[in-house]
Amino acid sequence: MYGPLAETIRTQRLVLEPLAAHHADEMAPVLDDRRLHRYIGGEPLTLEELRARYAHLVAGPAPFHQEYWLNWIVRRGRDRQAVGYVRATVTPAARAFTVTPPSTGSTVRPGPPRRIASVAWVIAMPYQGFGFATEAARALLNWLLAHGVHDIVATVHPDNRPSAAVAAKLGLCRTGETTGDGEDVWRLPHGVSPP
């Protein structure tokens, strides 16, 4: 694997457990709601499809892609009930450059390697409205920052106001950019930690 392995993350009310293929059996009924797909597209996966998807996610991408996939099941801490998931796809980012002062010759040098994470959060319908998405996504962003990933983006369907509210609560800012499928791009400003 190209980057760090996902590890269990605990918050005040939640446990983010690294994804394993066997989670499909538990998550299939949690995610089996067409309303969840209103903004993310597609339809609920069958148990067999979800098993295959989770096996693929756990295996990760081929090493030559220089990216890594981090996926967690979000559980309520009090009863271990699965309520959704969070994920991050981390890829190399374009290097920044530094310029030395004119007094030293104004030399342009490449900065250190950077990584960018594209993050997402999905909380099942019965568990929405309790702040779980914000709490889980905040824990994910803090984990990424602690592991040296400082460029963080999320894409949100323009009509998905609850997810846009989560992004804003995390300190992400709408960039004015859109993806090829019309989603708004949100970015965590450099040097900012989620509130």
N, C-alpha and C positions, 0 to 999 in steps of 0.2 A: 504494500500500500504506500502511496506517495506521501500521505500526511499522518497526523495523529489519529489514533483509534478513538472512536466515541467511547465515553465512559459515563457511568451513571451520574446524573445531576439531580440534586435535591433543592427544592424551593420550600417556601413556607407551607404550601398546600399540595405540591405536586412532586412526583418522581418521574424523571425522564430516563427511560431505560433504553439502552442501545438496542436497535432493531435486531431480531433474530428471525430466521425463516419460520420457526414454529409460532410466531406471533400472528401469522395469518389466520389461524383457527379462531383466535380470540377477536381479532380486528375485523374480520369479515362482517359480522353482524353490526358492529359499531359503525362501520362505514357504509352499510347497505341502506342508503337513503338518497334518493335522487336529488333532493334539495341541496345536498352537499356539492353536487356537480353543476349547479346553476352557473357558477362563475369560473369553475376550474375545468369545465368541459368533461366530456365522456359520460359514462354511466358507471354505477357501482360494479366492481369486479366480482365474478363468482369466486367461491372459495378456491377452486383450482387455479384460476387466473391470479388471485392474490398470493397464493403460495408460490407460484412461478415468479411473480413480480418481486416478492420479498427475497426469494433465493437469489435473484439477479442483483438486487440492491445490496445484499449482504456480501456477495462475491466482489462487487465493486467493478470499476472500469478497468480496462487493460492498462498496465503500467505505463505504456508509451503515451497515453493521453495526458499524463502529468496532472491529473485531477483526482479528487477523492470525494466520496459520497459519505455524508454523515447523516444518520437517520435515528430518531428516537421515538419510541412509543411514549405518549404522555399519559400518566396515571394519576388518579387522585391518591394522595398519600394515605388518607384515613382508611380506605378500604381496597386499595390497589386496583380499582376499576379503571380500565382503559377508556380514555375519553377522546383520544385523537393522536396526532403525531406532529413532529417538527422535523425539518430536514435542512441540510445545507449542502450545496455542491460547491466545492472549492477548486478554483483553477488559478493558474499563473496569471498575473496582471502585468500590463505594460510597466516597465521600469520608469521611475521618475529620474530626473537628472538634477545634479547640483552644479552650480557655477561658483567657482572661487572668486573672491573679490578682485577687482582690477589691479590692485596693488600686488597681487600674486600671479597675475597673468590671465585672469578670467578663463581658467580652464574648465571645460564642461566634462563632467564625469557621470557615468551611470550610477544611480543610487542602488541600494540593496534590492534584491528580489522581493517582489510583493505578491500577495495572493488576494483574490477576490472571492467572496462567498455570496452565492445567490441563495437566499433563505426563503422558507415557506412554513406556514402553520395551518393545520386543519384540525378543528375541534368538532366532534359529532354534534348533531342538532340538539339532542336533549341536554347537552352540557354547555351550550352557548349561553352567553349573557352573565356568566359568573366570573369573568376575568381570567379564565384559564388560558386563552390564547395569548393574552398580553404577558401573563406570568411565565408561561412556557417559552415564548419567543424571547423574552428578556433574558431568561436563563441561557438560551441558545446563543444570543448575541454576546453575552458576557463570557461564555465559554470560548467562543471564537476569538474574541479580543485577547483573552488570557493565553491563547495558543498562537498568537502572532498574526491573526487574520484581521486586518484593520480596514479593508475595503469591503463593505457589506451593502448588498442591494436586495430589494424584494420587488416583485412585480405583482400588481393588484389590478383586477378588473375595475374599470372606472365606475361601474354601478355597485360594486361591493363596498358599501359604506362601512359596515362593521370591520372589515379587514383593513380598510384605509384608516379607520380610527385606531386600530391596533398599531399599525405602522407609525402613525403620528405619536402615539403614547410611548413608543420605543425610541423616539427621537429621530426617526427617519424623515427625510424631506422629499416631497414630490419634486422630481427633476425637470418636468416638462417633456421628458423623452417618453416614447412609447415603444413597446415591442412590436414585432411583426404581426402579432395577433391582437394588437390594440390595447394591451395592458399598460397601465402607468408604471413607470420605473420610479422607485423610491430608493434613496441612498442615505446611509448614515454619514453625516459630515465628519471629516477627518478630525481626530482628537476628541471626539465626543463619545461618552459612554452612555448607554441607555439609562434613562432616569429610573 
